[in-house]
Amino acid sequence: SYVLGRLNHPVAGKIIALTGMECRAFDQIALGLATHFMPSDRMPELERNLADIARETMGGAVGLVVNMHSDGNSETDDFLSHDIPDGEWPRVDVTDMYMDEANISPFTFGFNAESAVMCLAASLEDIFRRERTVAGIVTGLQEAAEDDEMGPHGKEVVREVLSRILARSPLAQEATLRLISEGRGGGETMESCMEREKRVQLRLMQKGDFKAWAARAGEHGCAECEPPANGWTHRHVKDVTKEEVDELFAV
């Protein structure tokens, strides 16, 4: 919650946490999770070059060598820099987006970067900024999916996001969103966020949703976030009360 609340786009962490969307190389650079990336088969050559650097010139030379081997970095591309003012992210046409993780099309901003997560965050920013609960986000996405001004591919993307959000435990989803929101606080530290996460997670593990999910995962030999056979305790995120979430966070 500490890291996801401080990514280079204000709503990207919420989207990643609520959907389980993977962050690939350009995603991680664009979001500030990484500074460089390169193909794995280039690592041996990089290691040899780094080993050859003289100790007295190591400080500046390391960066030059890593940049030379990288396919992308967060220092040479203005779009990937960490000081873009809030609200100045490019608006992206959602009709150009696909969510099929097995075959994600390039998401380009006209810069040397392609980030599916950043593209999605820019397109759905208004909804994820405005709503304070998962129930509110779901309602906003449902309305967007029925918007006549949105093309068929855009509607497909929004429905996929909805499907991912609704497939997970409603109570856990509301707790996750609140963890990220509280983790963004100015006085928060990695330690305070992890302590809060530990407290919430231990309480969630005592609930029926986790026990049913764990039994299903053990039975099928996987950890997919599919609903248990009898469904989650709450049929919908709208059924989760504020009091139930407060109970998870109580000190």
PAZAPA-4460 file (N, C-alpha, C; in steps of 0.05 Angstrom, whole numbers, plus 32768, in hexadecimal, padded with zeros to 4 digits):
% residues 251
    n_x    n_y    n_z   ca_x   ca_y   ca_z    c_x    c_y    c_z   seq   type   mol
   8011   7FE8   8000   8000   8000   8000   8011   8019   8000     1      S     A
   8029   8018   800C   803B   802F   800C   8045   8034   7FEF     2      Y     A
   804E   801F   7FE2   8059   8022   7FC7   8042   8028   7FB2     3      V     A
   802D   8019   7FB3   8017   801D   7FA0   800A   8039   7FA3     4      L     A
   800B   8044   7FBA   8000   805E   7FBE   8012   8075   7FB5     5      G     A
   802A   806E   7FAB   803D   8083   7FA4   8048   807F   7F88     6      R     A
   803A   8072   7F77   8043   806E   7F5B   8041   8089   7F4C     7      L     A
   804C   8089   7F34   804D   80A1   7F24   8032   80AA   7F18     8      N     A
   801E   8099   7F1B   8003   80A1   7F14   7FF1   809E   7F2C     9      H     A
   7FE1   80B1   7F33   7FD2   80B1   7F4C   7FBE   809A   7F50    10      P     A
   7FB5   808E   7F3A   7FA1   8078   7F3D   7FAC   805D   7F34    11      V     A
   7FC4   805C   7F2A   7FCE   8042   7F20   7FD0   802D   7F35    12      A     A
   7FD8   8035   7F4D   7FDA   8021   7F63   7FBF   8015   7F6A    13      G     A
   7FAA   8025   7F69   7F8F   801A   7F6E   7F87   8006   7F59    14      K     A
   7F8D   800C   7F40   7F86   7FFA   7F2A   7F95   7FDF   7F2D    15      I     A
   7FAF   7FE1   7F32   7FC0   7FC9   7F35   7FB6   7FB8   7F4C    16      I     A
   7FB0   7FC5   7F63   7FA8   7FB6   7F7B   7F8D   7FA9   7F77    17      A     A
   7F7A   7FB7   7F6B   7F5E   7FAD   7F69   7F5A   7F99   7F52    18      L     A
   7F6C   7F9A   7F3E   7F68   7F88   7F27   7F7D   7F72   7F25    19      T     A
   7F94   7F75   7F33   7FA9   7F62   7F31   7FB8   7F64   7F16    20      G     A
   7FB5   7F7A   7F09   7FC3   7F7E   7EEF   7FE1   7F7D   7EF2    21      M     A
   7FEE   7F6E   7EE0   800B   7F6C   7EE1   8019   7F85   7ED8    22      E     A
   8030   7F8B   7EE4   8040   7FA1   7EDB   8058   7F96   7ECB    23      C     A
   8059   7F9D   7EB1   806F   7F95   7EA1   8085   7FAA   7EA1    24      R     A
   8099   7FA6   7E91   80B1   7FB7   7E92   80AB   7FD5   7E8F    25      A     A
   809C   7FDD   7E7A   8097   7FF9   7E76   8083   8003   7E8C    26      F     A
   8072   7FF2   7E95   8060   7FFA   7EAB   8070   8002   7EC4    27      D     A
   8084   7FF1   7ECA   8093   7FF6   7EE3   80A4   8010   7EE0    28      Q     A
   80AF   8015   7EC8   80BE   802D   7EC5   80AC   8046   7EC6    29      I     A
   8095   8045   7EB7   8083   805B   7EB7   8078   8061   7ED2    30      A     A
   8073   804D   7EE3   8068   8051   7EFD   807C   8057   7F13    31      L     A
   8096   8055   7F0C   80AB   805B   7F20   80B3   8043   7F30    32      G     A
   80AB   802B   7F29   80B3   8013   7F37   80CE   8009   7F2F    33      L     A
   80D8   8012   7F18   80F2   800B   7F0E   80FE   8022   7EFF    34      A     A
   8118   8021   7EFC   8126   8037   7EEE   8130   802E   7ED2    35      T     A
   8136   8014   7ECE   8140   800A   7EB5   8135   7FEE   7EB0    36      H     A
   8135   7FE6   7E97   8130   7FCA   7E91   813F   7FC2   7E78    37      F     A
   8144   7FA7   7E76   8152   7F9D   7E5F   814B   7F7F   7E5C    38      M     A
   814F   7F74   7E45   814A   7F57   7E41   815D   7F47   7E52    39      P     A
   8154   7F31   7E5C   8164   7F20   7E6F   817D   7F16   7E62    40      S     A
   817D   7F12   7E47   8195   7F07   7E3A   81AB   7F1C   7E38    41      D     A
   81A5   7F35   7E40   81BA   7F4A   7E40   81C8   7F4C   7E5B    42      R     A
   81BE   7F3E   7E6F   81C9   7F41   7E8A   81E6   7F38   7E8D    43      M     A
   81EE   7F21   7E80   820A   7F19   7E83   821D   7F2F   7E79    44      P     A
   8217   7F3B   7E62   8228   7F50   7E58   8229   7F68   7E6A    45      E     A
   8212   7F6F   7E76   8211   7F86   7E89   8222   7F7F   7EA1    46      L     A
   8220   7F67   7EAB   8230   7F5F   7EC3   824E   7F61   7EBD    47      E     A
   8256   7F59   7EA5   8273   7F5A   7E9E   827C   7F78   7E9C    48      R     A
   826B   7F89   7E90   8272   7FA5   7E8D   8274   7FB2   7EA9    49      N     A
   8261   7FAC   7EBA   8262   7FB8   7ED5   827A   7FAE   7EE5    50      L     A
   8283   7F95   7EE1   829A   7F8B   7EEF   82B3   7F98   7EE6    51      A     A
   82B3   7FA3   7ECD   82CB   7FB0   7EC2   82CF   7FCD   7ECB    52      D     A
   82BA   7FD9   7ED8   82BC   7FF5   7EE0   82D0   7FF9   7EF6    53      I     A
   82E2   800C   7EF2   82F6   8012   7F07   82E8   801D   7F1F    54      A     A
   82F1   8016   7F37   82E5   801E   7F50   82E3   803D   7F52    55      R     A
   82F7   804B   7F49   82F7   8068   7F4D   82E3   8076   7F3B    56      E     A
   82DA   8069   7F26   82C6   8076   7F14   82AB   8069   7F16    57      T     A
   82A7   8058   7F2A   828F   8047   7F2C   8275   8058   7F2D    58      M     A
   8275   806E   7F3C   825C   807D   7F40   824E   8084   7F26    59      G     A
   825C   8093   7F15   824F   809C   7EFC   824E   8087   7EE7    60      G     A
   8262   8075   7EE6   8264   8061   7ED1   824E   804C   7ED2    61      A     A
   8245   8045   7EEA   8230   8031   7EED   8217   8039   7EDE    62      V     A
   820F   8052   7EE2   81F7   805C   7ED4   81FA   805C   7EB6    63      G     A
   8212   8064   7EAD   8216   8064   7E90   8215   8048   7E84    64      L     A
   8221   8035   7E92   8220   8019   7E88   8204   800E   7E88    65      V     A
   81F5   8012   7E9D   81DA   8008   7E9F   81C8   8015   7E89    66      V     A
   81CB   802F   7E85   81BC   803D   7E70   81C3   8031   7E55    67      N     A
   81DC   802B   7E50   81E4   8020   7E36   81D7   8006   7E30    68      M     A
   81D2   7FF5   7E44   81C6   7FDB   7E40   81A8   7FDB   7E41    69      H     A
   819C   7FF1   7E4A   817F   7FF2   7E4F   816F   7FF7   7E36    70      S     A
   8157   7FEC   7E36   8144   7FF2   7E21   8132   8009   7E28    71      D     A
   8133   8012   7E41   8124   8028   7E4B   812C   8030   7E66    72      G     A
   812A   804A   7E6D   8130   8053   7E88   8120   806B   7E8E    73      N     A
   8120   8073   7EA8   810F   8088   7EB1   811D   80A3   7EB2    74      S     A
   8135   80A5   7EA7   8144   80BE   7EA9   8146   80CC   7E8E    75      E     A
   8147   80BD   7E78   814C   80C9   7E5E   8132   80CF   7E4F    76      T     A
   811B   80C5   7E59   8102   80CA   7E4B   80F1   80DD   7E5D    77      D     A
   80E9   80F4   7E52   80DA   8107   7E62   80C0   80FC   7E6D    78      D     A
   80B3   80EB   7E5E   809A   80DF   7E67   809E   80CD   7E7F    79      F     A
   80B5   80C1   7E81   80BB   80AF   7E97   80C7   80BD   7EAF    80      L     A
   80CB   80D7   7EAE   80D7   80E5   7EC5   80C3   80E6   7EDC    81      S     A
   80CD   80EA   7EF4   80BC   80E9   7F0C   80B0   8103   7F14    82      H     A
   80B4   8118   7F04   80AB   8132   7F0D   8095   813E   7EFB    83      D     A
   8085   812D   7EEE   806F   8137   7EDE   8059   8140   7EF1    84      I     A
   804F   8159   7EF0   803B   8163   7F02   8021   8152   7F01    85      P     A
   8014   8150   7F17   7FFB   8141   7F18   7FE7   814D   7F05    86      D     A
   7FD9   813C   7EF7   7FC4   8146   7EE4   7FCE   814B   7EC8    87      G     A
   7FE8   8147   7EC3   7FF3   814C   7EA9   7FFA   8132   7E9A    88      E     A
   7FEF   811C   7EA3   7FF4   8103   7E96   7FE3   8102   7E7C    89      W     A
   7FED   80F5   7E67   7FDF   80F5   7E4E   7FC4   80E6   7E50    90      P     A
   7FB0   80F1   7E43   7F96   80E3   7E42   7F96   80CF   7E2C    91      R     A
   7F8F   80B7   7E31   7F92   80A2   7E1D   7F76   8098   7E14    92      V     A
   7F74   8092   7DFB   7F5B   8088   7DEF   7F58   806B   7DF8    93      D     A
   7F44   8065   7E08   7F40   804A   7E13   7F39   8036   7DFD    94      V     A
   7F30   8040   7DE6   7F29   802D   7DD0   7F41   8020   7DC5    95      T     A
   7F59   8029   7DCC   7F72   801D   7DC2   7F7D   8009   7DD5    96      D     A
   7F6F   8003   7DEB   7F7A   7FF2   7E00   7F6D   7FD7   7E00    97      M     A
   7F7D   7FC3   7E08   7F74   7FA8   7E0B   7F7F   7F9E   7E26    98      Y     A
   7F71   7F8B   7E32   7F79   7F81   7E4C   7F81   7F64   7E4B    99      M     A
   7F82   7F58   7E33   7F89   7F3C   7E31   7FA7   7F39   7E39   100      D     A
   7FAC   7F2E   7E50   7FC8   7F2D   7E5A   7FD9   7F1B   7E49   101      E     A
   7FCD   7F08   7E3A   7FDD   7EF7   7E29   7FE6   7F05   7E10   102      A     A
   7FD9   7F1B   7E09   7FDF   7F29   7DF0   7FD9   7F46   7DF2   103      N     A
   7FE8   7F55   7E02   7FE2   7F71   7E06   7FEF   7F81   7DEF   104      I     A
   7FDF   7F91   7DE2   7FE9   7FA1   7DCC   7FFA   7FB8   7DD8   105      S     A
   800C   7FC3   7DC8   801C   7FDA   7DD1   800A   7FF1   7DD9   106      P     A
   8011   7FFE   7DF0   8003   8016   7DF9   8016   802D   7DF8   107      F     A
   8015   803C   7DE3   8029   8051   7DDF   801E   806D   7DE4   108      T     A
   802D   807E   7DF1   8025   8099   7DF6   8032   80AD   7DE3   109      F     A
   803F   80A3   7DCE   804E   80B4   7DBC   806A   80BA   7DC7   110      G     A
   8072   80AD   7DDD   808C   80AF   7DE8   809A   8094   7DE5   111      F     A
   80B1   8091   7DF0   80BF   8078   7DF0   80B6   8066   7E07   112      N     A
   809C   8064   7E0B   8092   8054   7E21   8077   8048   7E19   113      A     A
   8072   8030   7E23   8059   8022   7E1E   8051   8016   7E38   114      E     A
   803C   8020   7E45   8034   8016   7E5F   8016   8011   7E5F   115      S     A
   800E   7FF8   7E61   7FF2   7FF1   7E62   7FE5   7FFC   7E7B   116      A     A
   7FF3   7FFB   7E92   7FE8   8004   7EAB   7FE5   8022   7EAB   117      V     A
   7FF9   8031   7EA1   7FF7   804E   7EA0   7FE1   8057   7E8D   118      M     A
   7FDE   8048   7E77   7FC9   804F   7E64   7FAD   804B   7E71   119      C     A
   7FAA   8035   7E7F   7F91   8030   7E8D   7F8B   8044   7EA2   120      L     A
   7FA0   804B   7EB1   7F9D   805F   7EC7   7F95   807A   7EBC   121      A     A
   7FA1   8083   7EA6   7F9A   809C   7E9A   7F7D   809D   7E90   122      A     A
   7F74   8086   7E86   7F59   8085   7E7A   7F43   8084   7E8F   123      S     A
   7F49   8076   7EA6   7F35   8072   7EBB   7F3A   8084   7ED3   124      L     A
   7F4C   8097   7ED0   7F54   80A8   7EE7   7F3D   80B5   7EF5   125      E     A
   7F2A   80C1   7EE6   7F14   80CF   7EF2   7F04   80BE   7F06   126      D     A
   7EFF   80A5   7EFE   7EEF   8093   7F0E   7EFF   808C   7F28   127      I     A
   7F18   8084   7F25   7F27   807A   7F3B   7F30   8091   7F4E   128      F     A
   7F31   80AA   7F44   7F36   80C1   7F55   7F1E   80C9   7F65   129      R     A
   7F07   80C8   7F57   7EEE   80D3   7F63   7EE3   80C1   7F79   130      R     A
   7EE3   80A7   7F75   7ED6   8094   7F87   7EE8   808C   7F9E   131      E     A
   7EDC   808B   7FB5   7EEB   8084   7FCE   7EE7   8067   7FD7   132      R     A
   7ED5   8059   7FC9   7ECF   803D   7FD0   7ED0   802C   7FB6   133      T     A
   7ED4   8012   7FBA   7ED4   8000   7FA3   7EB8   7FFF   7F97   134      V     A
   7EA4   8001   7FA8   7E88   8001   7F9E   7E84   8019   7F8B   135      A     A
   7E8F   8030   7F92   7E8D   8048   7F81   7E9C   8045   7F67   136      G     A
   7EB4   8039   7F69   7EC4   8034   7F51   7EB5   8021   7F3E   137      I     A
   7EA9   800C   7F49   7E99   7FF9   7F38   7E82   8007   7F2A   138      V     A
   7E74   8018   7F39   7E5E   8027   7F2D   7E68   8039   7F16   139      T     A
   7E7E   8047   7F1B   7E89   8058   7F06   7E92   8048   7EED   140      G     A
   7E9E   8031   7EF1   7EA6   8021   7EDB   7E8E   8015   7ECC   141      L     A
   7E79   800E   7EDA   7E61   8004   7ECD   7E54   8019   7EBB   142      Q     A
   7E54   8032   7EC5   7E4A   8048   7EB5   7E5B   804D   7E9D   143      E     A
   7E76   804B   7EA0   7E88   804F   7E8A   7E84   803A   7E74   144      A     A
   7E7F   8021   7E7D   7E7B   800B   7E6B   7E62   800E   7E5A   145      A     A
   7E4F   801F   7E63   7E37   8023   7E54   7E37   803E   7E45   146      E     A
   7E4D   804C   7E46   7E4F   8066   7E3A   7E50   8063   7E1B   147      D     A
   7E3D   8070   7E0E   7E3B   806D   7DF1   7E53   807A   7DE3   148      D     A
   7E61   808C   7DF1   7E77   809A   7DE4   7E91   8089   7DE5   149      E     A
   7E90   8073   7DF3   7EA7   8061   7DF5   7EA5   804C   7DDF   150      M     A
   7EBB   8047   7DD2   7EBC   8032   7DBD   7EBA   8016   7DC8   151      G     A
   7EB6   8003   7DB6   7EB3   7FE7   7DBF   7ECC   7FDC   7DCE   152      P     A
   7EE4   7FE3   7DC5   7EFC   7FD9   7DD3   7EFE   7FE6   7DEE   153      H     A
   7EF7   7FFF   7DF0   7EF8   800D   7E0A   7EE5   8000   7E1E   154      G     A
   7ECD   7FF9   7E14   7EB9   7FEC   7E26   7EC4   7FD1   7E2E   155      K     A
   7ED1   7FC3   7E1C   7EDC   7FA9   7E22   7EF1   7FAB   7E39   156      E     A
   7F01   7FBF   7E38   7F16   7FC3   7E4C   7F09   7FC9   7E67   157      V     A
   7EF5   7FDB   7E68   7EE8   7FE2   7E81   7EDA   7FCA   7E8D   158      V     A
   7ECD   7FB9   7E7C   7EC0   7FA1   7E86   7ED4   7F8E   7E91   159      R     A
   7EEC   7F8C   7E85   7F00   7F7A   7E90   7F0A   7F84   7EAB   160      E     A
   7F0E   7F9E   7EAE   7F16   7FAA   7EC8   7F00   7FA3   7EDC   161      V     A
   7EE7   7FA7   7ED5   7ED1   7FA1   7EE7   7ED1   7F84   7EEF   162      L     A
   7ED5   7F72   7EDC   7ED5   7F56   7EE1   7EEB   7F4E   7EF5   163      S     A
   7F02   7F5A   7EF2   7F18   7F54   7F05   7F12   7F5E   7F21   164      R     A
   7F07   7F76   7F23   7F01   7F81   7F3D   7EEC   7F71   7F4B   165      I     A
   7ED7   7F69   7F3C   7EC0   7F5B   7F48   7EC6   7F3D   7F4E   166      L     A
   7EDC   7F33   7F42   7EE2   7F17   7F47   7EEE   7F12   7F62   167      A     A
   7EF8   7F27   7F6F   7F06   7F24   7F89   7EF3   7F2A   7FA0   168      R     A
   7EFC   7F22   7FB8   7EEB   7F25   7FD0   7EE4   7F43   7FD4   169      S     A
   7ECA   7F49   7FD5   7EC1   7F65   7FD8   7ECD   7F72   7FF1   170      P     A
   7ECE   7F64   8007   7ED8   7F6F   8020   7EF6   7F74   801D   171      L     A
   7F05   7F61   8011   7F22   7F65   800E   7F27   7F7C   7FFA   172      A     A
   7F17   7F7F   7FE6   7F1B   7F95   7FD3   7F17   7FB0   7FE1   173      Q     A
   7F02   7FB3   7FF1   7EFE   7FCD   7FFF   7F15   7FD2   8012   174      E     A
   7F1F   7FBD   801F   7F36   7FC0   8031   7F4F   7FC8   8022   175      A     A
   7F53   7FBC   800B   7F6A   7FC3   7FFA   7F6A   7FE0   7FF2   176      T     A
   7F53   7FEA   7FE9   7F52   8006   7FE0   7F57   8018   7FF8   177      L     A
   7F4D   8012   800F   7F52   8023   8026   7F6F   8022   802F   178      R     A
   7F7C   800B   802D   7F98   8009   8034   7FA9   801C   8022   179      L     A
   7FA3   801C   8008   7FB2   802D   7FF6   7FAD   804B   7FFC   180      I     A
   7F94   8051   8001   7F8D   806D   8007   7F9A   8077   8021   181      S     A
   7F9A   8066   8036   7FA7   806F   804F   7FC5   806E   804C   182      E     A
   7FD0   805D   803B   7FEC   805B   8037   7FF8   8073   8029   183      G     A
   7FE7   8083   801C   7FF1   809B   800E   7FF5   80B3   8021   184      R     A
   7FED   80B0   803A   7FEF   80C6   804D   800C   80D0   8050   185      G     A
   800E   80EA   8054   8028   80F7   8056   803A   80EC   806D   186      G     A
   802E   80E3   8083   803E   80D9   8099   8043   80BC   8098   187      G     A
   803A   80AE   8083   803D   8091   8081   8059   8089   807A   188      E     A
   8062   8072   8084   807B   8066   807D   8076   8049   8073   189      T     A
   808B   803D   8068   8088   8021   8060   8080   8010   8078   190      M     A
   808C   8016   808F   8087   8006   80A7   806A   8009   80B0   191      E     A
   8060   8022   80B1   8045   8026   80BA   8030   8019   80A7   192      S     A
   8036   801A   808D   8024   800D   807A   8024   7FEF   807D   193      C     A
   803B   7FE4   8080   803D   7FC6   8083   8030   7FBD   809D   194      M     A
   8033   7FCD   80B2   8026   7FC5   80CB   8007   7FC6   80C8   195      E     A
   7FFD   7FDA   80B9   7FE0   7FDB   80B4   7FD7   7FC4   80A3   196      R     A
   7FE7   7FBE   808E   7FE0   7FA7   807C   7FDF   7F8D   808C   197      E     A
   7FF3   7F8A   809E   7FF4   7F71   80AE   7FDA   7F6F   80BF   198      K     A
   7FD2   7F84   80CC   7FBB   7F84   80DD   7FA2   7F7D   80CD   199      R     A
   7F9F   7F8A   80B5   7F87   7F85   80A5   7F87   7F69   8099   200      V     A
   7F9F   7F60   8090   7FA0   7F46   8084   7F9A   7F2F   8098   201      Q     A
   7FA5   7F32   80B0   7FA0   7F1D   80C4   7F82   7F1B   80CA   202      L     A
   7F74   7F32   80CA   7F58   7F31   80CF   7F48   7F26   80B8   203      R     A
   7F51   7F2C   80A0   7F44   7F21   8088   7F48   7F03   8087   204      L     A
   7F5E   7EF9   8090   7F63   7EDC   8090   7F52   7ECD   80A3   205      M     A
   7F45   7EDB   80B5   7F32   7ECE   80C7   7F15   7ECE   80BC   206      Q     A
   7F12   7EDB   80A6   7EF7   7EDE   809A   7EF1   7EC6   8088   207      K     A
   7ED8   7EC2   8082   7ED0   7EAC   8071   7EDA   7EAD   8055   208      G     A
   7EDD   7EC5   804A   7EE7   7EC7   802E   7F02   7EBB   802B   209      D     A
   7F15   7EC2   803D   7F30   7EB7   803A   7F30   7E99   803E   210      F     A
   7F22   7E8F   8051   7F22   7E72   8056   7F16   7E63   803E   211      K     A
   7F01   7E6E   8033   7EF5   7E60   801B   7F08   7E62   8003   212      A     A
   7F14   7E79   8000   7F27   7E7C   7FEA   7F3F   7E6A   7FED   213      W     A
   7F4A   7E68   8005   7F61   7E57   800A   7F5B   7E3A   8005   214      A     A
   7F43   7E32   800D   7F3A   7E16   8008   7F39   7E10   7FEA   215      A     A
   7F2E   7E24   7FDC   7F2B   7E20   7FBF   7F46   7E20   7FB1   216      R     A
   7F58   7E32   7FBA   7F73   7E33   7FAE   7F82   7E1A   7FB3   217      A     A
   7F7F   7E0F   7FCC   7F8D   7DF6   7FD2   7F82   7DDF   7FC3   218      G     A
   7F68   7DDE   7FBF   7F5B   7DC8   7FB0   7F64   7DC8   7F93   219      E     A
   7F66   7DE0   7F87   7F6C   7DE2   7F6A   7F8A   7DE6   7F66   220      H     A
   7F9A   7DE8   7F7B   7FB6   7DEB   7F78   7FBF   7E06   7F6B   221      G     A
   7FAF   7E1B   7F71   7FB6   7E35   7F65   7FAD   7E4A   7F79   222      C     A
   7FB5   7E63   7F73   7FAF   7E79   7F84   7F9F   7E8E   7F75   223      A     A
   7F90   7E86   7F61   7F7F   7E99   7F52   7F6A   7EA5   7F64   224      E     A
   7F63   7EBE   7F5E   7F50   7ECC   7F6F   7F33   7EC7   7F66   225      C     A
   7F2D   7EAF   7F5F   7F12   7EA8   7F57   7F00   7EA6   7F70   226      E     A
   7EE7   7EAD   7F6D   7ED5   7EAB   7F85   7ED2   7E8E   7F8D   227      P     A
   7ECF   7E89   7FA7   7EC9   7E6D   7FB0   7EB0   7E63   7FA3   228      P     A
   7EAD   7E48   7FA5   7E96   7E3C   7F98   7E7B   7E48   7FA1   229      A     A
   7E79   7E4F   7FBA   7E60   7E5A   7FC5   7E60   7E79   7FC4   230      N     A
   7E74   7E85   7FB7   7E75   7EA2   7FB5   7E82   7EAE   7FCE   231      G     A
   7E87   7EC8   7FCC   7E92   7ED7   7FE2   7E7D   7EDD   7FF7   232      W     A
   7E85   7EE4   800F   7E72   7EEB   8024   7E5F   7F01   801C   233      T     A
   7E6A   7F15   800F   7E5A   7F2B   8004   7E56   7F26   7FE6   234      H     A
   7E3E   7F28   7FDD   7E38   7F22   7FC1   7E43   7F38   7FAF   235      R     A
   7E46   7F50   7FBA   7E4F   7F67   7FAA   7E5E   7F7B   7FBC   236      H     A
   7E70   7F8B   7FB1   7E7E   7F9F   7FC1   7E6B   7FB3   7FCE   237      V     A
   7E54   7FB6   7FC2   7E40   7FC9   7FCD   7E35   7FBF   7FE8   238      K     A
   7E38   7FA5   7FED   7E2E   7F99   8005   7E41   7F9C   801D   239      D     A
   7E5A   7FA5   8018   7E6D   7FA8   802D   7E68   7FC3   803B   240      V     A
   7E66   7FC1   8056   7E60   7FD9   8065   7E7A   7FE7   806F   241      T     A
   7E78   8000   8075   7E8F   800F   807F   7E98   8003   809A   242      K     A
   7E84   7FFA   80AA   7E8B   7FEF   80C4   7E9C   7FD6   80C2   243      E     A
   7E96   7FC6   80AE   7EA6   7FAE   80A9   7EC3   7FB4   80A2   244      E     A
   7EC7   7FC8   8092   7EE2   7FD0   808A   7EF0   7FDD   80A2   245      V     A
   7EE1   7FEE   80B1   7EED   7FFA   80C9   7EF7   7FE5   80DD   246      D     A
   7EE8   7FCF   80DF   7EF0   7FBA   80F2   7F0B   7FAE   80EA   247      E     A
   7F10   7FAC   80D0   7F2A   7FA1   80C7   7F41   7FB4   80CE   248      L     A
   7F3C   7FCE   80CF   7F51   7FE1   80D3   7F54   7FEA   80F0   249      F     A
   7F42   7FE1   8101   7F43   7FEA   811D   7F5E   7FE3   812A   250      A     A
   7F68   7FF6   8139   7F82   7FF3   8147   7F7E   7FE6   8162   251      V     A
***
